[in-house]
Amino acid sequence: MQLHDVWFVLIAFLWTGYFFLEGFDFGIGVLTKLLARDRQEKRVLINTIGPVWDGNEVWLISAAGATFAAFPEWYATLFSGFYLPLLLILICLILRGVAFEYRVKRPEERWQRNWEHTIFWTSLLPAVLWGVIFGNIVHGVKIDAHKEYVGSLLDLLNPYAILGGLLTLTLFTFHGAVFASLKTVGDIRERARRMAAVLGPIAAVVAVGFLGWTQADKGDSTSLVAMIVAVVALVAALGANRLGREGWAFAFSGLTVVAAVTMLFLTLFPNVMPSTLNESWNLTVSNAASSPYTLKIMTWGAGFAAPLVMLYQGWTYWVFRKRIGTQHIAEAH
């Protein structure tokens, strides 16, 4: 295995970690409207991700930075061709962070309600857009001989990509509901379990449709295994949720996300962005990669930094591992 293959695997790992962590993060944001009955319960849900949401976004920064350094042609084509959806995601992530911090800075009802609306929409939109973006990456887009995207914004809104957006939205919201049941106590915990029981079958139907389409179009035996793992894990998550085993339910819902993203990267390799105009114009791990010397230096740096980042983030989750409920929320002044 050459270094550009290693870096493709590392970037796939970073995106998988991002979707696993930010998936339930976005799901909680969506559930502030679907699950919470009052402002106090919204505060409970937000507090379940309060200590970790910004750390989860480190995975996105790492994935984008690694793509820029290891595969500059991939980065250039992706971020220029997908400029508008990626810009919208960036705006959402900025506003979402501001909403978390500013929501309780003033006591007025309108002020807090507007920021709560912001949290909902800036969680829902990225959850959809990431599925649309990765659906287009896997399916292929209009790339010419100069490695430039020559399609339009409407070309990105094809049926396959839209189905991918529905999958990430439903799967992330289910993942968030399972996480909410794991991290809360009292009535909201029971309602989170019931919400997960409703969302899970919907996510399963969309997952079978999208992953089955992917397998039929570009899959092989390894991607088929990943697809089967994703579907079985989702069914297992539903079973564990029904039995009240929230820890196992979260582990299986997380495995569903991991297996689904892994399948996408398995069907993509050795391409990083296929061209629908001409297969010879595909961006691949070899023609889109940096020089071997650059990749070598990056490998040494990643080997040192990545374990440290994972250790401190794991420690954060351990410190804030306890459940919370409305009784833990102080009265607003």
C-alpha positions in Angstrom: 0.0 0.0 0.0 1.4 3.4 -1.0 1.2 6.5 1.0 -1.6 8.1 -1.0 -3.7 4.9 -0.3 -2.9 5.3 3.4 -4.0 8.9 3.4 -7.2 7.9 1.6 -7.9 5.5 4.5 -7.0 8.2 7.1 -9.3 10.7 5.5 -12.1 8.1 5.3 -11.5 7.5 9.0 -11.7 11.2 9.8 -15.0 11.6 7.9 -16.4 8.5 9.6 -15.5 9.8 13.0 -17.0 13.2 12.2 -20.3 11.7 11.1 -20.4 9.3 14.1 -19.9 12.2 16.5 -21.6 15.1 14.8 -24.4 12.8 13.7 -25.9 12.5 17.1 -24.9 16.2 17.7 -27.0 17.3 14.7 -29.7 14.8 15.8 -30.0 16.5 19.2 -30.4 19.9 17.5 -33.2 18.6 15.4 -34.9 17.0 18.4 -35.0 20.3 20.3 -38.1 20.9 18.2 -39.4 17.3 17.8 -38.8 15.9 21.4 -38.6 18.8 23.9 -41.9 20.0 25.2 -40.7 23.2 26.9 -37.7 25.4 27.3 -36.4 23.4 30.3 -36.4 20.2 28.2 -34.6 22.0 25.4 -32.0 23.0 27.9 -31.6 19.4 28.9 -31.1 18.3 25.3 -28.6 21.0 24.6 -26.7 20.3 27.7 -26.2 16.7 26.7 -23.9 17.9 23.9 -22.9 21.2 25.5 -19.4 19.9 26.6 -18.6 18.1 23.4 -20.2 19.7 20.3 -17.3 21.9 19.5 -14.8 19.1 20.0 -16.9 17.0 17.5 -16.3 19.7 14.8 -12.5 19.2 15.2 -13.0 16.0 13.1 -14.4 18.1 10.2 -11.5 20.6 10.4 -9.0 17.7 10.4 -10.7 15.9 7.5 -10.8 19.1 5.4 -7.2 20.0 6.3 -6.0 16.5 5.5 -7.7 16.6 2.2 -6.2 19.9 1.3 -2.7 18.7 2.2 -2.8 15.1 0.9 -5.1 15.5 -2.1 -4.9 19.1 -3.3 -6.6 18.4 -6.6 -9.5 16.7 -4.8 -9.8 19.6 -2.4 -9.7 22.2 -5.2 -12.4 20.5 -7.3 -14.6 19.6 -4.3 -14.5 23.1 -2.7 -14.9 25.0 -6.0 -17.6 22.8 -7.5 -19.5 22.4 -4.2 -18.9 25.9 -3.1 -22.5 27.0 -2.4 -23.6 23.9 -0.3 -20.3 23.9 1.6 -20.6 27.6 2.2 -24.2 27.1 3.6 -22.8 24.4 5.9 -20.1 26.7 7.1 -22.6 29.5 7.8 -24.8 27.0 9.7 -22.0 25.8 11.8 -21.0 29.4 12.7 -24.5 30.4 13.6 -25.0 27.1 15.5 -22.1 27.8 17.7 -23.2 31.4 18.3 -26.7 30.1 19.1 -25.4 27.7 21.8 -23.5 30.5 23.5 -25.9 33.4 23.0 -29.2 31.7 23.7 -29.1 32.3 27.5 -27.4 35.7 27.5 -30.7 37.6 27.6 -33.9 36.6 29.4 -36.4 37.9 26.8 -38.7 35.2 25.3 -38.2 36.3 21.7 -34.4 36.4 22.1 -34.2 32.8 23.3 -36.9 31.5 20.9 -35.0 32.9 17.9 -31.8 31.2 19.0 -33.6 28.0 19.5 -35.0 28.2 16.0 -31.4 28.8 14.8 -30.2 25.7 16.6 -32.9 23.6 14.9 -32.4 24.8 11.4 -28.5 24.9 11.6 -28.6 21.3 12.7 -31.2 20.1 10.1 -29.6 21.8 7.1 -26.1 20.4 7.5 -27.5 16.9 8.2 -29.2 17.0 4.8 -26.4 18.7 2.9 -23.7 16.4 4.0 -25.7 13.5 2.5 -26.2 15.4 -0.7 -22.5 16.2 -1.0 -21.3 12.7 -0.4 -24.0 11.3 -2.6 -22.6 13.4 -5.4 -19.0 12.5 -4.6 -19.7 8.8 -4.8 -22.1 8.9 -7.7 -19.8 11.2 -9.8 -20.1 14.8 -11.1 -19.2 16.6 -14.3 -15.4 16.9 -14.2 -13.6 17.9 -17.3 -10.1 17.0 -18.6 -8.6 19.9 -16.5 -10.0 18.4 -13.3 -12.5 21.2 -12.9 -16.2 20.8 -12.1 -18.3 22.1 -15.0 -21.8 21.3 -13.8 -24.3 23.6 -12.1 -25.9 23.7 -8.7 -29.0 21.9 -10.0 -26.8 19.0 -11.2 -26.0 18.3 -7.5 -29.7 17.9 -6.7 -30.1 14.6 -8.5 -32.4 11.8 -7.1 -29.5 9.7 -5.7 -27.9 12.7 -3.8 -31.3 13.8 -2.5 -31.9 10.3 -1.2 -28.5 10.5 0.4 -29.5 13.7 2.2 -32.7 12.0 3.5 -30.6 9.1 4.8 -28.2 11.4 6.7 -31.1 13.4 8.1 -33.1 10.4 9.3 -30.1 8.4 10.5 -28.5 11.3 12.4 -31.9 12.1 14.0 -32.3 8.5 15.1 -28.7 8.5 16.4 -29.5 11.6 18.3 -32.7 10.2 19.8 -30.7 7.1 21.0 -28.0 9.4 22.5 -30.7 11.5 24.2 -32.1 8.3 25.9 -28.6 7.4 26.9 -27.8 10.8 28.5 -31.1 11.8 30.2 -33.3 10.7 33.0 -37.0 10.9 33.7 -39.8 11.4 31.2 -37.7 12.9 28.5 -35.6 9.7 28.5 -38.7 7.6 27.9 -40.0 9.8 25.2 -36.5 9.8 23.5 -36.7 6.0 23.4 -40.2 6.2 21.8 -39.0 8.7 19.3 -36.1 6.5 18.4 -38.5 3.6 17.9 -40.4 5.7 15.4 -37.4 7.2 13.6 -35.4 3.9 13.3 -37.7 2.1 10.8 -37.9 5.3 8.7 -34.1 5.5 8.6 -33.9 1.7 7.9 -36.2 2.1 4.8 -34.2 5.0 3.5 -30.9 3.2 4.2 -31.9 0.1 2.3 -32.9 2.3 -0.6 -29.8 4.4 -0.7 -27.2 1.8 0.2 -28.9 -0.8 -2.1 -28.7 1.8 -5.0 -25.0 2.4 -4.2 -24.3 -1.3 -4.1 -26.1 -2.0 -7.4 -24.3 0.9 -9.1 -20.7 0.7 -7.8 -20.5 -2.0 -5.2 -18.4 -5.1 -4.8 -18.2 -7.9 -2.2 -16.5 -5.7 0.4 -19.0 -2.9 0.1 -21.8 -5.5 0.3 -20.4 -6.7 3.7 -20.4 -3.1 4.9 -24.0 -2.6 3.7 -25.1 -5.8 5.5 -23.3 -4.6 8.7 -25.1 -1.2 8.5 -28.5 -2.7 8.1 -28.1 -5.4 10.8 -26.6 -2.9 13.2 -29.6 -0.6 12.7 -32.0 -3.5 13.4 -30.0 -4.3 16.5 -30.1 -0.7 17.6 -33.9 -0.8 17.4 -34.0 -4.1 19.3 -31.8 -2.7 22.1 -33.7 0.5 22.3 -37.0 -1.5 22.7 -35.4 -3.5 25.6 -34.2 -0.3 27.2 -30.5 -1.0 26.7 -29.5 2.5 25.8 -25.8 1.8 25.8 -26.1 -1.0 23.3 -28.6 0.9 21.2 -26.1 3.8 20.9 -23.3 1.5 20.1 -25.3 -0.2 17.3 -26.6 3.1 15.9 -23.1 4.4 15.9 -22.0 1.2 14.1 -24.7 1.9 11.5 -23.2 5.3 10.7 -19.7 3.9 10.6 -20.6 1.0 8.3 -22.7 3.2 6.0 -19.9 5.8 5.6 -17.3 3.0 5.2 -19.4 1.5 2.4 -19.4 4.8 0.6 -15.6 5.1 0.7 -15.2 1.5 -0.3 -17.3 2.1 -3.4 -15.4 5.3 -4.1 -11.8 3.9 -4.0 -9.5 4.2 -6.0 -11.3 7.3 -7.1 -11.8 10.4 -4.9 -14.2 12.1 -7.3 -15.4 10.2 -10.4 -16.3 12.1 -13.6 -19.6 11.4 -15.3 -18.3 12.9 -18.5 -15.3 10.6 -19.1 -13.9 7.9 -16.8 -10.3 8.9 -17.9 -11.0 12.3 -16.2 -11.7 10.7 -12.8 -9.8 12.1 -9.9 -8.0 9.2 -8.2 -5.8 8.7 -5.2 -2.8 8.8 -7.5 -3.5 11.7 -9.8 -5.0 14.0 -7.1 -2.3 13.3 -4.4 0.5 15.5 -3.2 4.1 14.5 -3.7 5.5 11.4 -1.8 7.7 13.6 0.3 4.7 15.8 1.4 2.8 12.7 2.3 5.7 11.3 4.2 6.0 14.4 6.4 2.3 14.5 7.0 2.3 10.8 8.1 4.9 11.6 10.8 2.9 14.6 12.0 -0.4 12.7 12.0 1.1 9.7 13.8 2.1 12.1 16.7 -1.0 14.4 16.8 -3.9 12.1 16.0 -3.6 9.8 19.1 -3.4 12.9 21.4 -6.5 14.4 19.9 -8.4 11.2 20.3 -7.2 10.7 23.9 -8.3 14.2 25.1 -11.6 13.9 23.3 -12.2 10.5 24.9 -11.4 12.0 28.3 -13.9 14.7 27.7 -16.7 12.2 27.1 -15.6 10.3 30.2 -15.8 13.3 32.4 -19.2 14.3 31.2 -20.6 10.8 31.0 -23.4 11.2 33.6 -27.1 11.5 32.8 -29.0 14.8 33.3 -32.7 15.7 33.6 -34.9 18.7 34.2 -34.1 18.5 37.9 -30.5 19.4 37.1 -31.4 22.6 35.2 -31.2 25.7 37.3 -34.1 28.1 37.2 -33.7 30.9 34.7 -33.2 34.4 36.2 
